[in-house]
Amino acid sequence: MNAKNIALIAIFSLLASMLAACEQEGPAEEKAEQIGRQIDETREEGSEKMDEAVDEAGDRMEEAGEAIQDTVEDIGDKVEDAADSMDSPADR
């Protein structure tokens, strides 16, 4: 074997060992994956809480709208009652 072939074999061996080493995760990669999972979980929890808050706000707005509607109807009834109780000059 000549020096050129030995150098090529050495380079290919080095590349093969580097590729094999890349497939195995080290502590940094494992920690990064753990952090990534925690971020995803936090996003999901935050999204759920936001949905709940929006639903609750919508319910409160609906209740407020119904209360306003009831008040307006009560006022309308009182105005009609007041108008009915007043005698017009033609009725006298």
PASEBA-1860 file (N, C-alpha, C; in nm, 3 decimals):
! residues 92
1> MNAKNIAL> 0.085/-0.118/0.000/0.000/0.000/0.000/0.088/0.123/0.000 ~ 0.044/0.214/-0.077/0.120/0.337/-0.080/0.063/0.437/0.020 ~ 0.132/0.543/0.040/0.094/0.644/0.139/-0.040/0.709/0.104 ~ -0.069/0.721/-0.025/-0.195/0.782/-0.068/-0.314/0.697/-0.026 ~ -0.305/0.567/-0.043/-0.413/0.478/-0.004/-0.431/0.476/0.148 ~ -0.322/0.477/0.220/-0.329/0.478/0.366/-0.396/0.607/0.414 ~ -0.363/0.718/0.351/-0.424/0.847/0.388/-0.573/0.845/0.360 ~ -0.614/0.789/0.245/-0.757/0.780/0.212/-0.831/0.691/0.311
9> IAIFSLLA> -0.771/0.578/0.346/-0.834/0.488/0.443/-0.848/0.557/0.577 ~ -0.746/0.631/0.615/-0.750/0.703/0.743/-0.859/0.810/0.740 ~ -0.872/0.882/0.631/-0.974/0.987/0.620/-1.114/0.925/0.624 ~ -1.136/0.818/0.550/-1.267/0.752/0.550/-1.299/0.694/0.687 ~ -1.199/0.639/0.754/-1.221/0.586/0.889/-1.259/0.698/0.985 ~ -1.191/0.809/0.973/-1.220/0.924/1.057/-1.361/0.976/1.031 ~ -1.397/0.987/0.904/-1.532/1.032/0.869/-1.638/0.935/0.920 ~ -1.613/0.806/0.907/-1.710/0.705/0.954/-1.728/0.715/1.105
17> SMLAACEQ> -1.618/0.733/1.177/-1.629/0.743/1.323/-1.698/0.874/1.363 ~ -1.678/0.980/1.287/-1.745/1.107/1.316/-1.896/1.094/1.293 ~ -1.934/1.027/1.185/-2.076/1.006/1.157/-2.141/0.921/1.264 ~ -2.073/0.819/1.310/-2.126/0.734/1.415/-2.141/0.814/1.545 ~ -2.047/0.899/1.572/-2.053/0.981/1.693/-2.166/1.083/1.685 ~ -2.197/1.132/1.564/-2.304/1.230/1.548/-2.440/1.170/1.577 ~ -2.455/1.039/1.555/-2.583/0.976/1.577/-2.615/0.965/1.726 ~ -2.517/0.957/1.810/-2.538/0.947/1.954/-2.553/1.087/2.012
25> EGPAEEKA> -2.656/1.101/2.095/-2.679/1.233/2.155/-2.597/1.246/2.282 ~ -2.540/1.361/2.297/-2.467/1.389/2.418/-2.556/1.459/2.519 ~ -2.501/1.495/2.632/-2.581/1.559/2.737/-2.641/1.694/2.693 ~ -2.569/1.765/2.609/-2.620/1.895/2.563/-2.742/1.877/2.474 ~ -2.736/1.779/2.385/-2.850/1.755/2.297/-2.971/1.705/2.376 ~ -2.946/1.617/2.473/-3.056/1.567/2.556/-3.120/1.681/2.635 ~ -3.037/1.769/2.690/-3.089/1.884/2.765/-3.168/1.977/2.673 ~ -3.120/1.997/2.552/-3.191/2.083/2.456/-3.328/2.025/2.423
33> EQIGRQID> -3.334/1.892/2.406/-3.463/1.829/2.378/-3.558/1.843/2.497 ~ -3.504/1.827/2.617/-3.585/1.841/2.738/-3.640/1.983/2.748 ~ -3.556/2.081/2.722/-3.600/2.221/2.726/-3.706/2.245/2.618 ~ -3.685/2.189/2.500/-3.782/2.203/2.392/-3.919/2.146/2.431 ~ -3.918/2.028/2.495/-4.045/1.968/2.540/-4.113/2.056/2.645 ~ -4.033/2.111/2.737/-4.090/2.199/2.839/-4.150/2.324/2.778 ~ -4.085/2.378/2.678/-4.138/2.497/2.610/-4.271/2.463/2.543 ~ -4.277/2.349/2.476/-4.401/2.307/2.410/-4.514/2.289/2.511
41> ETREEGSE> -4.484/2.225/2.625/-4.585/2.205/2.729/-4.634/2.338/2.784 ~ -4.541/2.430/2.806/-4.578/2.562/2.858/-4.666/2.636/2.760 ~ -4.634/2.627/2.631/-4.717/2.691/2.528/-4.859/2.634/2.530 ~ -4.868/2.501/2.538/-5.000/2.437/2.538/-5.081/2.480/2.660 ~ -5.016/2.482/2.777/-5.086/2.523/2.898/-5.130/2.669/2.887 ~ -5.042/2.753/2.835/-5.075/2.895/2.818/-5.190/2.913/2.720 ~ -5.190/2.834/2.615/-5.296/2.842/2.516/-5.429/2.800/2.576 ~ -5.428/2.693/2.656/-5.550/2.648/2.721/-5.603/2.754/2.818
49> KMDEAVDE> -5.513/2.814/2.894/-5.554/2.917/2.990/-5.610/3.039/2.916 ~ -5.550/3.072/2.802/-5.598/3.185/2.724/-5.738/3.156/2.670 ~ -5.758/3.034/2.621/-5.891/2.995/2.571/-5.996/3.005/2.681 ~ -5.960/2.958/2.801/-6.052/2.964/2.914/-6.085/3.109/2.949 ~ -5.984/3.194/2.950/-6.005/3.335/2.983/-6.095/3.402/2.880 ~ -6.074/3.370/2.753/-6.157/3.429/2.646/-6.301/3.381/2.660 ~ -6.319/3.252/2.688/-6.455/3.199/2.707/-6.524/3.266/2.826 ~ -6.450/3.282/2.935/-6.507/3.345/3.054/-6.543/3.491/3.026
57> AGDRMEEA> -6.457/3.562/2.956/-6.486/3.701/2.921/-6.609/3.708/2.832 ~ -6.621/3.616/2.738/-6.738/3.612/2.650/-6.866/3.588/2.729 ~ -6.860/3.497/2.826/-6.976/3.469/2.911/-7.016/3.594/2.990 ~ -6.917/3.662/3.045/-6.946/3.784/3.123/-7.006/3.893/3.035 ~ -6.955/3.905/2.913/-7.010/4.006/2.822/-7.154/3.973/2.785 ~ -7.181/3.845/2.766/-7.317/3.804/2.734/-7.411/3.835/2.851 ~ -7.366/3.805/2.973/-7.446/3.835/3.091/-7.471/3.985/3.105 ~ -7.368/4.064/3.078/-7.383/4.210/3.087/-7.482/4.259/2.982
65> GEAIQDTV> -7.475/4.203/2.862/-7.568/4.241/2.756/-7.711/4.208/2.794 ~ -7.732/4.091/2.855/-7.866/4.052/2.897/-7.916/4.146/3.007 ~ -7.828/4.184/3.099/-7.867/4.276/3.207/-7.907/4.412/3.149 ~ -7.833/4.459/3.051/-7.865/4.586/2.987/-8.000/4.576/2.917 ~ -8.021/4.466/2.847/-8.147/4.443/2.776/-8.264/4.446/2.875 ~ -8.248/4.377/2.988/-8.354/4.375/3.090/-8.382/4.515/3.144 ~ -8.276/4.592/3.168/-8.292/4.728/3.220/-8.366/4.815/3.120 ~ -8.329/4.804/2.994/-8.394/4.884/2.889/-8.542/4.847/2.881
73> EDIGDKVE> -8.573/4.719/2.889/-8.713/4.676/2.884/-8.790/4.729/3.005 ~ -8.728/4.725/3.123/-8.794/4.778/3.244/-8.822/4.928/3.229 ~ -8.726/5.000/3.179/-8.745/5.144/3.160/-8.857/5.169/3.059 ~ -8.858/5.091/2.951/-8.964/5.106/2.850/-9.101/5.081/2.911 ~ -9.111/4.977/2.996/-9.239/4.947/3.063/-9.281/5.063/3.152 ~ -9.188/5.121/3.224/-9.220/5.232/3.314/-9.266/5.355/3.235 ~ -9.202/5.378/3.122/-9.241/5.492/3.039/-9.382/5.470/2.985 ~ -9.411/5.349/2.942/-9.546/5.319/2.893/-9.649/5.333/3.005
81> DAADSMDS> -9.615/5.285/3.124/-9.707/5.297/3.238/-9.732/5.444/3.273 ~ -9.626/5.523/3.269/-9.641/5.665/3.299/-9.728/5.734/3.194 ~ -9.708/5.697/3.070/-9.786/5.758/2.962/-9.933/5.717/2.974 ~ -9.957/5.591/3.011/-10.094/5.544/3.028/-10.163/5.613/3.145 ~ -10.088/5.642/3.249/-10.151/5.702/3.369/-10.181/5.850/3.352 ~ -10.119/5.908/3.252/-10.146/6.051/3.229/-10.271/6.062/3.142 ~ -10.359/6.145/3.183/-10.480/6.169/3.102/-10.447/6.277/3.002 ~ -10.483/6.251/2.880/-10.465/6.355/2.781/-10.581/6.455/2.794
89> PADR> -10.560/6.579/2.756/-10.668/6.679/2.769/-10.793/6.638/2.690 ~ -10.782/6.563/2.586/-10.898/6.524/2.507/-10.982/6.421/2.582 ~ -10.918/6.342/2.672/-10.990/6.240/2.744/-11.073/6.297/2.859 ~ -11.049/6.416/2.900/-11.118/6.473/3.016/-11.253/6.523/2.982
END
